[in-house]
Amino acid sequence: MPEQHHQCATAIPARALAPLLSAAVLVVASLGVATPAMAQSDKWQVDVAPLYLWAVETDGNISVRDKSVPVFLDFADAADSLAGAFSFHGEARKNRVGIFSDINFIRLSTDASFATPILSRQVNGTAQLDMTMFEVGGTYLVRPVRNLSVIGGLRTYTLSPKLEFESDIQELTVVDTGRTAASVFGGATYRPKLADKWTLLTRADIGAGSAFTWSATLALEYRVKPWAGLMFGYHALGIDTGDAGADSSEVEYDVTHYGPMFSLTLHWTEK
């Protein structure tokens, strides 16, 4: 693991910024366009995406005991190393208020073998990285005609790297640690209905706590049926836990996840 000074801020790659800037332009432009009224309802409305795909790429730094390594993992590499995944998103609304929750778990694992340079002994290694993202929060509809809501809630992010090496002499665990960072976030969603079957879905928020976090989403949903819609768009999430210091055994991370996302969303309205 190369040694270098840990940097608390990671530059967001240009290809990640471009979709986000486009999202901002589209949202600002659409604020001035008349859209059909999204009437609030006194019936419960529930949206569930039981399994969605986020083709995520990761860019940033991971550090332990003041030793930092840059991380860049594209979706193709992640897919090759994927050992497990689970995702779920749900929302429920009634009148102006709503609740939502989101969980995303990814486990990456890879093996490597090499010979020591001096003794020429064979060493086998295994690297495993678990990432768990969880959100729970509430919404309040401030502009029913525009379907503009303010949101707030709690976001947690757990990163758990584990590196193991073994040889015919001994087994050694190099890194086996993890850290959960929590932040309270606030932001807004803007979801105007563009046409009979098309809806624009946007969200932006920022959070603070044991980590600085932010997220942004731009997506479109096409209602194939009144009770089912296909969603496709782009989502980005940033987490920075800051510098815990050279004496800390906690893992530090400053990472940005970004990429296209797709889902089948099921819609239900109380009779």
Secondary structure, 3 states (H helix, E strand, C coil): CCCCCCCCCCCCCHHHHHHHHHHHHHHHHHCCCCCCCCCCCCCCEEEEECCEEECCEEEEEEEECCEEEEEEECHHHHHHHEEEEEEEEEEEEECCEEEEEEEEEEEEEEEEEEECCCCCCEEEEEEEEEEEEEEEEEEEEEECCCCEEEEEEEEEEEEEEEEEEECCCCEEEEEECCEEEEEEEEEEEECCECCCCEEEEEEEEEEEECCEEEEEEEEEEEEEECCEEEEEEEEEEEEECCCCCCCCCCEEEEEEEEEEEEEEEEEEECC
